[in-house]
């Protein structure tokens, strides 16, 4: 069952001890979402859509809640988010945080901007509001798995 973007973002921030920027939140949530979609045959992790923005896949609602922090770590602006502790969804997000949080923002951007990836298929420079279809995310996951082994 898909969870809200706010619940996912809050859980991720808690796991990162509130030392995570808006850009990293977006990247890590996207990677967790992609893995979940791939491992669950197209079922989505996060209810809200990712859009193809200039710096990669973005959930606009999360971006706007966290943008006031700029490049600083995001504090708890997700006050109404449902707690997802002890759920399989939380486990996927936690795994993504552990696997990718050590990467720099530019390394995360490179991962989410892969040629023929879901973002690159849908991105139009300077245009916001372009939804990245789940089918493209699933295809990206499958290509990612095939390339890594």
C-alpha angles and dihedrals in degrees: 000000000000119000130211119271089237092056090048093047093047092050091048092049092049091051089050090049090242091295097118131104128226091253092053091046090056094047096045093045090050092050091047090048092049092051091047092049090049096046094044099047097252099325108138127236096202123044097213121074127251114231128208104247130167094271096041138270112359136180099215095207092057093042092054094046092051103034094093088073093060108191093342124100114282117247124209105297091143095083097147095047117126114242111249098186115149095017128123087240091058089049092055092049092047091050091052090049091052094044100045110019093092090063121098120246090254091052090051090048089053091052094050093044098057116152109261090012122134094264095048092049091057105030121114114180113256095001121121127190098052106136117218104228118233089233090062091048090051091049090050091052092050091050090047092052093046092050094050098052 
